[in-house]
Amino acid sequence: MQEHQHFILHKPHGYLSQFISNQNKRRNKKLLGTLYNFPEGTMAIGRLDENSEGLLLLTTDGKLSEYIRSNKIEKEYLVQVDGLINDSAIDLLKNGVQINVNGSSYTTKQCNAYKNPTLGSYPIANRKVRDERHGPTSWLSITLTEGKFRQVRKMTAAVGFPTLRLVRVRVGEILLNIKEGEVSKVSEF
């Protein structure tokens, strides 16, 4: 029996969290397989949408993938939002907000959220997301144990601060510690 293989990737902005394009309209999408020669059967554990970046775990072990995607494992995101986020918006995020999931209203679970995280702790590229003439931006940290479709983006929009940039920096105890586009093969998660 062949041993499973595991990888840590710093997913760049503009890449899909998949290996095969199922797009009929745009065929020039950037896929994970162009970043590294992953073995057959490798799957991304969870997803980061095309405009998101940061820590992505990959494995050939489906059971491990299912466990890490479960609500037992925390996922932390650094989020740059439009405007200067205030304490009342942070409190709303912490206590759960109404978002739309698959056409139904859903209240997010309580989570950890705070303003002004230390960005220098992670190898995040200094990427400009818009011109400063459009007003100020601010950063916050959100740690979830759930992962609904585009949840963090929907949460920040629900409290009046749309997401401009989203970077996953932690999954469980694993921290983002490699440069954008780099892949690190690991023995276990």
N, C-alpha and C positions, 0 to 999 in steps of 0.2 A: 504494500500500500504506500502510495506516494505521500510525503509530508506536505502539509499546507504551507503556503508562502504568504507573508504579510508585508505591507508597504505603508510608508507614511509619505504623503505628497503635500507640497505647498501649491495648491491649485491657483494658477494665475487667473486674473480677471479675463473674461472672454472665452473661457473653455467650458464645454459641457462636461458634466460628471458621468460620461459614458464612453464606450469604446466604438460603438457602431451608430452611425447617424440614421435616425428614422425620420428625418426631415425630407419632405417632398419639395418644399418651396426653396429653401436655401441649402445648397449642398456644400457650401464652403465653411461649415462650422468646424471649430477647432475641437478635437477630441483628445481624451487622455492618452490614448495609444501613441500619439505623436511625441509625448514627453519622455517615454521610457519603453523599453521592450518588455512589457509585462507578460508573464506566462499565460497560457490559455486557461480560461476559467476564472480569471481575476475579475472581481466585482468591487465597485465602490460601495463602502458602507455608509449609507445615507447619501444625500445629495447636497450639492451647493449649486444654485442656479448659475446661469452663464455670467451674470453680472456680479456674483459673489466670489470671494476668494478665501484662501486660507487652508487650514488643516483638513485634509481628506484622507481617511484610512481606506486601504484596499486590502483584500484578502481573497484566497481561493477557498476559504472555509465558510460555507453558507450558514452553519449554526452559530459561529462566532459573529458573523454579520448581523444576524437576527438579534442576538443578545445585545450587541453594542447599540443597535437602533432602538432598543427597548427603553421604557421610561425609568430604568434602573441606572442609566448612565447620563451624567450631566454633559451638556454641550455649552461652551461659553463663546459668545460672539462680541466683538468690538464693532460698534455701529456708529457711523458718522451720519448725523441727521441735519436736516434743514432747520436753522434757527438755534437759539440757545435754550436747550432743554431745561425745564424747571423742576423743582422738587415735587410739585403736585403731579406732573406727568410721570415722574419716576415712581411715585406711590401708586398711581393707577396701573402701571406696568407690573409692579410687584404683586399687586392683589388680583390681577386678571382683568382682561379687557375683552369686549365683544369683537369678534372678527367673523368673516364669512369663510366657511370651509365647505367646498363642494355644494354651494348653493344654500347652505343652512347656517344659521347663526350659532356661534360656538364661543364659550367663555374660556379663555386660556387659563391654565393652572397657575397658581402662585409661583413666582420665580424670584431670582435674585437680580436686582438691577441697581446700578449706581452711575453717577456722573463722573466724568473726567478720569477714566482709567489711565494707567501708565502705559502709553503706547510703546515706549522705548524698550520694554521687556521682550518684544517680539520683532522678528525680522520682516516688518511690513514696509513695502515700498512707499515712498512719499509721492503718491499719485494725486494729481489735482483732479477733482471731480467736477468743478465748475468755476466760473470766474467770480472773483470776490465782490464784484459789483452787485451780485444777486443776494447779498446779505451774509450774515455770519452763519457758521456751522458749529456743531459741538459733537463730542464723542461721549458714548456711554457703553457700559458693559451689561449684557443680558445673559444670564445663565438659565437654561431650560432643561427639563427632563423629557419634554415631548418635542415633536417635530412635524407639525402640520405643514402643508404646502405653503411656502413663502410666509411662514408664521411671523418671523421677526419683522419683516417689512410691513406686514399687515398690522402688527401690534404698534409699531411706532407711528404709523399713519393714523391709527385709531385715537392716539392721544395728541394728534396735531403736529407731529414732527416726522415728516416723511424721511425714509432712509435714503441716503445718498451713496453710502458705501457700507458693505457688510463683510467682515472678516472673521471666520471661525478660528479661534486661537487655542481651544482646548476641547478634548473629548475624554471624559473620565480623568485619568491622571496624565494623559499624553498631551504635551504642550507643543505648540507650533515653534520649532527651533531650527528650521532649515529655510533657505532663501527661496523666493518665488521661483516656481518651475522645477525645483529640485525634488528628487525622490530618494528615500532612504529605505533600504530593505532591512526589516527587523525580524528577530527570531520569534517574538510574541508581542501581544498587546497587553 
